[in-house]
Amino acid sequence: MEASTDGRAAAPAAERAGGPPVVPIGERLALSVEEAGALLGISRDLAYDLVARGELPSVRLGRRVVVPRKALEDALGRLADAG
């Protein structure tokens, strides 16, 4: 967190601008497709291809596509058990 001129910690920019609070990636219930791909160590394009093929679990929220963390962990566990 940034320090303000009076020595107190300043709020993150998104919170100061009236945007949603910034939640650390480890605490989020869902990830963007890009974030899920990065955690898996795959490219953004491959992550989107896997979502399109239904191999990477995803949910559409309005125009946005997110990957539920629990569904991702469960899918990886099933694949590891089968492999």
HELIX and SHEET records of a PDB file:
HELIX    1   1 ALA A   13  ARG A   16  1                                   4    
HELIX    2   2 ILE A   25  GLU A   27  5                                   3    
HELIX    3   3 VAL A   33  LEU A   40  1                                   8    
HELIX    4   4 ARG A   44  ARG A   53  1                                  10    
HELIX    5   5 ARG A   69  ALA A   82  1                                  14    
SHEET    1   A 3 ALA A  30  SER A  32  0                                        
SHEET    2   A 3 ARG A  64  PRO A  68 -1                                        
SHEET    3   A 3 VAL A  59  LEU A  61 -1                                        
END                                                                             
